[in-house]
Amino acid sequence: MRCLIDIDGAGGFGWRLVAPNGRPVAVSLTSHDTHDRCRAAFERLCERYAEVGGGVQHSTEGGWVWAVWDRSGRHVAGSARTYERHATCRTSYERFRVTLPQLRYSGPELWGDA
């Protein structure tokens, strides 16, 4: 896994978690004003994985998406794409949730610093 930091059109920073095959797994649903704060937000999500909620929901465009929210209810992460089937979306969500605690101890290779 790799975590990449992107800049949006308004100059905000968001993270994108990418699988070894290059496919995006999850994206940040919040924007941060600096690269460092964006990275810290992802690291905090990994550290506090047991405190976040989440689930699968129907997309406004049709299909299914998943989201993860923090204790205050703010959506912090979401599926990188829309899924045709609820079961496939649910599997993606569960895989992301299982992956979060494993990423807590990732080294510089997670960020491409190695």
C-alpha positions in Angstrom: 0.0 0.0 0.0 1.0 3.6 -0.6 -0.6 6.8 0.6 -0.3 9.7 -1.8 -1.2 13.3 -1.1 -3.0 15.2 -3.8 -3.8 18.9 -4.2 -7.3 19.9 -5.2 -8.3 22.8 -7.4 -8.7 25.1 -4.4 -5.2 24.4 -3.1 -6.3 21.9 -0.3 -4.6 18.6 0.3 -6.2 15.2 0.5 -4.8 11.7 0.8 -5.4 8.7 -1.5 -4.6 5.1 -0.5 -3.4 3.0 -3.4 -3.1 -0.8 -3.6 0.1 -2.5 -4.8 -1.6 -3.0 -8.2 -2.0 0.8 -8.5 -5.8 0.9 -7.9 -7.1 3.5 -5.5 -8.6 1.9 -2.4 -9.8 4.9 -0.4 -9.7 8.7 -0.5 -9.8 11.5 2.1 -13.2 13.1 2.3 -11.8 16.2 4.1 -9.4 18.8 2.7 -6.4 20.0 4.7 -4.5 23.3 4.4 -1.0 21.7 4.4 0.6 18.5 3.2 1.8 17.8 6.8 -1.7 18.2 8.3 -3.1 15.9 5.6 -0.5 13.3 6.4 -1.1 13.7 10.1 -4.9 13.2 9.5 -4.3 9.9 7.8 -1.9 8.7 10.5 -4.5 9.7 13.1 -7.2 7.7 11.3 -4.9 4.7 11.4 -4.1 5.1 15.0 -7.8 5.7 16.0 -9.3 3.0 13.8 -11.3 1.5 16.6 -13.0 4.8 17.3 -14.4 5.5 13.8 -17.8 4.5 12.4 -18.8 3.8 8.9 -20.9 1.9 6.5 -22.2 1.4 3.0 -24.7 3.7 1.4 -26.5 4.2 -1.9 -24.7 6.7 -4.1 -26.6 9.7 -5.6 -25.3 8.7 -9.0 -26.5 5.1 -8.6 -24.6 2.2 -7.2 -22.9 1.9 -3.8 -20.2 3.8 -1.9 -18.8 3.5 1.6 -17.7 6.1 4.1 -15.9 6.3 7.4 -16.6 9.0 10.0 -14.9 10.2 13.1 -16.5 10.5 16.6 -17.9 13.9 15.8 -19.7 12.5 12.7 -17.4 14.2 10.1 -16.8 12.0 7.1 -13.0 11.4 6.9 -12.6 8.6 4.3 -14.5 7.0 1.6 -14.5 4.5 -1.3 -12.4 5.6 -4.2 -15.1 4.6 -6.6 -18.8 3.6 -6.9 -19.7 -0.1 -6.8 -22.4 -1.8 -8.8 -23.2 -4.3 -6.1 -23.8 -3.8 -2.4 -21.8 -6.9 -1.5 -18.7 -5.8 -3.4 -18.9 -2.4 -1.8 -19.3 -4.0 1.7 -16.2 -6.2 1.1 -14.2 -3.2 0.1 -15.3 -1.3 3.2 -14.4 -4.2 5.4 -11.0 -4.7 3.8 -10.2 -1.0 4.4 -11.3 -1.3 8.0 -9.0 -4.3 8.5 -6.1 -2.6 6.8 -6.2 0.6 9.0 -4.6 -0.9 12.1 -1.9 -2.6 9.9 -0.9 0.8 8.5 -0.3 2.3 11.9 3.2 0.8 11.9 4.1 1.3 8.3 7.4 2.9 7.6 8.5 5.4 5.0 7.5 3.0 2.2 3.8 3.9 2.8 4.6 7.5 1.9 7.1 6.7 -0.9 10.0 8.0 1.3 12.0 4.8 1.2 
